[in-house]
Amino acid sequence: MRVASVRLAITSGEPSGIGPDLLLALSTDPAFVPPAELVVLGDRAVFAARADALGLPFDWPEATPDRPAAPVPGFCFRHLPASAPVTPGRLDPANARHVLGLLDHAADGCTTGLYDAVVTAPLHKGVINDAGVAFTGHTEYLADRVGGHPVMMLVAGELRVALATTHLPLADVPHAITGEVLTTVLDILHRAMVDWLGKPQPRILVAGLNPHAGESGHLGDEEIRIIGPALEAVRARGIQAIGPLPADTLFTPRHLDHADAVLAMYHDQGLPVLKYAGFGRAVNVTLGLPIIRTSVDHGTALDLAGTGRAEHGSLAAAITLAGELAERRAA
């Protein structure tokens, strides 16, 4: 029997969404080779009911409470009970604390060494806020739990797009982009690319904030006042940060063919391009944390829960990448 060198925690996310469906389907996919021991966190009764609805087996053993000396690749389960009954496709704020409890267990387990990385299935931000918990997303929540400066990056094949700001209203973005934020994010992104790609000088393309990167100040001056000086500062430290470039032409082969990563200024500047290029197989990676975290590139898809029509390609890619990153860190 092959043994794994790493152990991953996988949160099943919103229980009424497609998280359980994806994990059950993935466990029966003959093309998927588990890269590690995969400890799925969720409610066993929810998974058993969803497996019955989908006609899929669910016979995963219970995970050991402590880390085994030689983890075995494959699926196992850690039962963390839901707070209220679960119906596929029907949100219930009573289960918001359960969803956050899955994240807490995974993050704390990574901190103590019980797990080497966490992979997150989708949750629903709205229902968590409806439960009275101020919540903007996985990225920010995990940073509050474990520390660090989170940098959100999505990966689809060779395209890697990181964000200077994450889940903010568009009106708040210009105020959030400061020289300190940009230099910190670029330092984190540069180091991640060095460690990940093994390149001492990765090339990072940096988008401007305004149309045409401000058109020499005629369409906004953030490029002149903030972004340009921040790039000069990191270039002085040896980081290859090219820009600020107009975002409408940055994502073309002429630029991307010679780049290792892109830094976009805000969520919907960079991610629509990436998701168009690789939706359903892209991976969300959180840089800048003391733990490894990857996730799917989509939401809870409540209308697909329990139907058997949800695609698990992004989850497979997220688990595979988490295993690779954890192996690299352990080496």
C-alpha positions as CSV (number, residue, x, y, z in Angstrom):
1,M,0.0,0.0,0.0
2,R,1.4,3.4,-1.0
3,V,1.8,5.9,1.8
4,A,1.6,9.6,1.6
5,S,4.0,12.1,3.1
6,V,1.3,14.8,3.6
7,R,-2.2,15.0,5.0
8,L,-4.8,17.5,3.7
9,A,-7.9,18.8,5.4
10,I,-10.8,19.4,3.0
11,T,-13.7,21.5,4.3
12,S,-17.0,20.5,2.7
13,G,-18.4,24.1,2.8
14,E,-22.1,25.0,2.7
15,P,-23.8,21.7,3.4
16,S,-26.9,22.5,1.3
17,G,-24.6,23.3,-1.7
18,I,-22.5,21.2,-4.0
19,G,-19.6,20.6,-1.7
20,P,-20.7,17.1,-0.6
21,D,-21.6,16.2,-4.2
22,L,-18.2,17.2,-5.6
23,L,-16.3,15.2,-2.9
24,L,-18.5,12.1,-3.3
25,A,-18.2,12.2,-7.1
26,L,-14.4,12.8,-7.0
27,S,-13.9,9.8,-4.7
28,T,-15.3,7.6,-7.4
29,D,-13.6,9.1,-10.4
30,P,-11.0,6.6,-11.7
31,A,-9.0,9.4,-13.3
32,F,-8.4,11.1,-10.0
33,V,-5.3,9.9,-8.0
34,P,-5.4,11.2,-4.4
35,P,-2.1,12.9,-3.8
36,A,-2.3,12.6,0.0
37,E,-4.5,11.4,2.8
38,L,-7.6,13.5,2.3
39,V,-9.5,14.2,5.5
40,V,-12.9,15.5,4.6
41,L,-14.6,17.6,7.3
42,G,-18.4,17.6,7.4
43,D,-21.5,16.0,8.8
44,R,-21.6,12.2,8.2
45,A,-25.4,12.1,8.0
46,V,-25.4,14.9,5.3
47,F,-22.9,12.9,3.2
48,A,-24.8,9.7,3.7
49,A,-28.0,11.2,2.5
50,R,-26.4,13.0,-0.4
51,A,-24.7,9.7,-1.5
52,D,-28.0,8.0,-1.4
53,A,-29.6,10.7,-3.5
54,L,-26.8,10.5,-6.1
55,G,-26.4,6.8,-6.1
56,L,-22.8,7.0,-5.0
57,P,-20.9,4.9,-2.4
58,F,-19.9,6.5,0.9
59,D,-17.8,4.2,2.9
60,W,-14.9,6.4,4.0
61,P,-13.3,5.4,7.3
62,E,-13.2,7.8,10.2
63,A,-10.0,9.8,10.3
64,T,-7.7,9.2,13.2
65,P,-7.8,12.0,15.8
66,D,-4.0,12.4,15.6
67,R,-1.7,12.5,12.6
68,P,-0.7,9.0,11.6
69,A,3.0,8.3,11.1
70,A,2.4,7.1,7.6
71,P,-0.8,8.6,6.1
72,V,-2.4,6.5,3.4
73,P,-3.6,8.3,0.2
74,G,-7.3,8.3,-0.2
75,F,-10.5,9.7,1.4
76,C,-11.4,9.5,5.1
77,F,-13.8,11.5,7.2
78,R,-13.9,13.6,10.3
79,H,-17.5,14.0,11.6
80,L,-18.3,17.6,12.6
81,P,-22.1,17.7,13.1
82,A,-24.3,20.3,11.4
83,S,-26.4,22.6,13.6
84,A,-29.7,22.0,11.8
85,P,-31.2,19.6,9.3
86,V,-29.9,20.0,5.8
87,T,-31.9,20.1,2.6
88,P,-30.0,20.3,-0.8
89,G,-30.5,23.7,-2.3
90,R,-32.0,25.3,0.8
91,L,-29.9,27.7,2.9
92,D,-30.3,27.8,6.6
93,P,-28.5,30.5,8.7
94,A,-28.5,28.0,11.6
95,N,-25.7,26.1,9.9
96,A,-23.4,29.1,9.5
97,R,-21.5,28.3,12.6
98,H,-21.1,24.8,11.4
99,V,-19.5,26.0,8.2
100,L,-17.2,28.3,10.1
101,G,-16.3,25.5,12.5
102,L,-15.1,23.4,9.6
103,L,-12.7,26.2,8.7
104,D,-11.6,26.7,12.3
105,H,-10.8,23.0,12.7
106,A,-8.8,22.9,9.4
107,A,-6.9,26.1,10.0
108,D,-6.0,25.2,13.6
109,G,-5.0,21.7,12.4
110,C,-2.6,23.2,9.9
111,T,-1.1,25.4,12.6
112,T,-0.5,22.5,15.0
113,G,0.8,20.1,12.3
114,L,-2.2,17.8,12.2
115,Y,-2.7,18.8,8.5
116,D,-0.2,20.1,5.9
117,A,-2.7,22.1,3.9
118,V,-6.4,23.0,3.7
119,V,-8.6,22.7,0.6
120,T,-12.0,24.5,0.8
121,A,-15.2,23.6,-1.0
122,P,-17.5,26.6,-1.6
123,L,-19.5,28.3,1.1
124,H,-22.2,31.0,0.9
125,K,-21.2,34.4,2.2
126,G,-24.7,35.8,2.3
127,V,-26.2,33.2,4.6
128,I,-23.2,33.6,7.0
129,N,-23.9,37.3,7.2
130,D,-27.6,36.6,7.6
131,A,-26.7,34.6,10.7
132,G,-25.2,37.7,12.2
133,V,-21.5,37.0,11.4
134,A,-19.7,39.7,9.5
135,F,-18.0,37.7,6.8
136,T,-16.3,38.8,3.5
137,G,-14.8,35.5,2.4
138,H,-12.5,32.5,3.1
139,T,-9.4,34.5,2.4
140,E,-10.0,37.2,5.0
141,Y,-11.4,34.8,7.6
142,L,-8.4,32.5,7.4
143,A,-6.0,35.5,7.8
144,D,-7.9,36.6,10.9
145,R,-7.5,33.0,12.2
146,V,-3.9,32.3,11.5
147,G,-2.3,35.7,10.7
148,G,-0.4,36.9,7.7
149,H,-1.3,39.3,4.8
150,P,-3.5,37.3,2.5
151,V,-3.1,37.6,-1.2
152,M,-5.7,36.0,-3.4
153,M,-4.4,34.4,-6.6
154,L,-6.3,32.2,-9.1
155,V,-4.4,29.8,-11.4
156,A,-5.6,28.3,-14.7
157,G,-2.8,26.4,-16.4
158,E,0.1,28.8,-16.9
159,L,-2.1,31.9,-16.2
160,R,-1.7,33.2,-12.6
161,V,-3.6,36.2,-11.5
162,A,-3.2,37.8,-8.1
163,L,-5.2,40.6,-6.6
164,A,-4.0,43.8,-4.8
165,T,-7.5,44.0,-3.2
166,T,-10.0,41.3,-2.7
167,H,-13.7,41.4,-1.7
168,L,-14.4,45.1,-1.7
169,P,-17.1,47.3,-3.2
170,L,-15.7,48.9,-6.3
171,A,-16.1,52.4,-4.7
172,D,-13.7,51.4,-1.9
173,V,-10.9,50.1,-4.2
174,P,-9.0,53.3,-4.9
175,H,-8.8,54.1,-1.2
176,A,-7.5,50.6,-0.5
177,I,-4.6,50.8,-3.0
178,T,-1.7,52.3,-1.2
179,G,2.1,52.1,-1.7
180,E,2.4,50.0,1.4
181,V,-0.2,47.5,0.2
182,L,1.3,47.2,-3.2
183,T,4.8,46.7,-2.0
184,T,3.7,44.1,0.5
185,V,1.6,42.2,-2.0
186,L,4.4,42.3,-4.6
187,D,6.9,41.0,-2.1
188,I,4.5,38.1,-1.2
189,L,3.8,37.3,-4.8
190,H,7.4,37.4,-5.9
191,R,8.5,35.1,-3.0
192,A,5.6,32.7,-3.9
193,M,6.6,32.5,-7.5
194,V,10.3,31.9,-6.6
195,D,9.4,29.1,-4.3
196,W,6.7,27.7,-6.6
197,L,8.4,28.0,-10.0
198,G,12.0,27.8,-8.9
199,K,12.8,30.9,-10.8
200,P,15.0,33.5,-9.1
201,Q,13.6,36.3,-11.1
202,P,9.9,35.7,-12.0
203,R,8.3,38.4,-14.2
204,I,5.2,40.0,-12.7
205,L,2.9,42.2,-14.9
206,V,1.1,44.9,-12.9
207,A,-2.1,46.4,-14.1
208,G,-3.0,50.0,-13.7
209,L,-6.2,51.0,-11.9
210,N,-7.7,53.3,-14.5
211,P,-8.6,52.9,-18.1
212,H,-5.4,53.0,-20.3
213,A,-3.4,53.0,-17.0
214,G,-4.5,56.6,-16.4
215,E,-3.6,58.0,-19.9
216,S,-0.7,60.0,-18.4
217,G,-2.9,61.3,-15.6
218,H,-5.8,62.4,-17.8
219,L,-8.0,59.4,-16.8
220,G,-6.9,59.3,-13.1
221,D,-3.6,59.8,-11.4
222,E,-3.2,56.7,-9.1
223,E,-0.7,55.2,-11.5
224,I,1.5,58.3,-11.2
225,R,1.0,59.0,-7.4
226,I,0.8,55.4,-6.0
227,I,1.3,52.5,-8.4
228,G,4.4,53.7,-10.3
229,P,6.4,54.7,-7.2
230,A,5.5,51.3,-5.5
231,L,6.8,49.5,-8.6
232,E,10.0,51.6,-8.5
233,A,10.5,50.6,-4.8
234,V,10.2,46.9,-5.4
235,R,12.3,47.0,-8.6
236,A,15.1,48.6,-6.5
237,R,15.0,45.4,-4.4
238,G,15.4,43.2,-7.5
239,I,11.7,42.3,-8.2
240,Q,10.8,42.3,-11.8
241,A,7.5,44.2,-11.7
242,I,6.5,45.5,-15.1
243,G,3.9,48.3,-15.3
244,P,1.6,49.8,-14.6
245,L,0.1,48.4,-17.8
246,P,-3.4,49.0,-19.3
247,A,-5.5,46.1,-18.1
248,D,-7.4,45.9,-21.4
249,T,-4.2,44.9,-23.3
250,L,-2.2,43.3,-20.5
251,F,-4.1,40.0,-21.0
252,T,-2.8,39.4,-24.5
253,P,-0.2,36.9,-25.7
254,R,2.3,39.6,-26.4
255,H,2.5,40.3,-22.7
256,L,1.4,37.0,-21.1
257,D,3.8,34.8,-23.1
258,H,6.7,36.4,-21.2
259,A,5.1,36.6,-17.7
260,D,5.0,34.3,-14.7
261,A,2.1,36.1,-12.9
262,V,-0.2,39.1,-13.2
263,L,-1.2,41.5,-10.4
264,A,-4.6,43.0,-10.9
265,M,-5.8,46.0,-8.8
266,Y,-9.2,44.6,-8.0
267,H,-11.4,41.4,-8.1
268,D,-13.3,42.0,-11.3
269,Q,-10.3,43.4,-13.2
270,G,-8.4,40.2,-13.3
271,L,-10.6,37.3,-12.5
272,P,-13.1,37.5,-15.4
273,V,-10.2,36.9,-17.8
274,L,-8.9,34.0,-15.8
275,K,-12.3,32.4,-15.4
276,Y,-13.0,32.7,-19.0
277,A,-9.7,31.0,-19.8
278,G,-10.2,28.1,-17.3
279,F,-13.5,28.1,-15.4
280,G,-14.2,24.7,-13.9
281,R,-10.5,23.8,-13.7
282,A,-9.0,26.9,-12.1
283,V,-7.7,26.9,-8.5
284,N,-7.9,29.7,-5.9
285,V,-4.7,29.9,-3.9
286,T,-4.2,32.1,-0.8
287,L,-0.7,33.5,-0.6
288,G,0.8,35.3,2.4
289,L,-0.5,32.9,5.1
290,P,1.6,30.7,7.3
291,I,-0.5,27.8,6.0
292,I,-1.2,26.4,2.5
293,R,-4.8,26.9,1.3
294,T,-6.3,26.2,-2.1
295,S,-10.0,26.3,-3.2
296,V,-12.3,25.9,-6.1
297,D,-13.0,28.7,-8.6
298,H,-16.8,28.6,-8.2
299,G,-19.7,29.0,-5.7
300,T,-22.2,26.8,-4.0
301,A,-24.4,26.2,-7.1
302,L,-27.5,25.6,-4.9
303,D,-29.6,24.7,-8.0
304,L,-27.2,21.8,-8.7
305,A,-27.0,20.4,-5.2
306,G,-28.2,16.8,-5.1
307,T,-28.7,16.6,-8.9
308,G,-25.5,14.8,-9.9
309,R,-24.8,17.6,-12.5
310,A,-22.0,19.4,-10.6
311,E,-18.6,19.3,-12.2
312,H,-15.7,18.4,-9.9
313,G,-12.7,19.4,-12.1
314,S,-11.8,22.5,-10.1
315,L,-11.9,20.6,-6.8
316,A,-9.6,17.9,-8.3
317,A,-7.2,20.6,-9.4
318,A,-7.3,22.3,-6.0
319,I,-6.5,19.1,-4.1
320,T,-3.7,18.1,-6.5
321,L,-2.1,21.6,-6.3
322,A,-2.4,21.6,-2.4
323,G,-0.7,18.2,-2.4
324,E,2.1,19.5,-4.6
325,L,2.7,22.7,-2.5
326,A,2.6,20.7,0.7
327,E,5.1,18.2,-0.6
328,R,7.4,21.0,-1.8
329,R,7.2,22.7,1.6
330,A,8.0,19.5,3.4
331,A,11.0,18.7,1.2
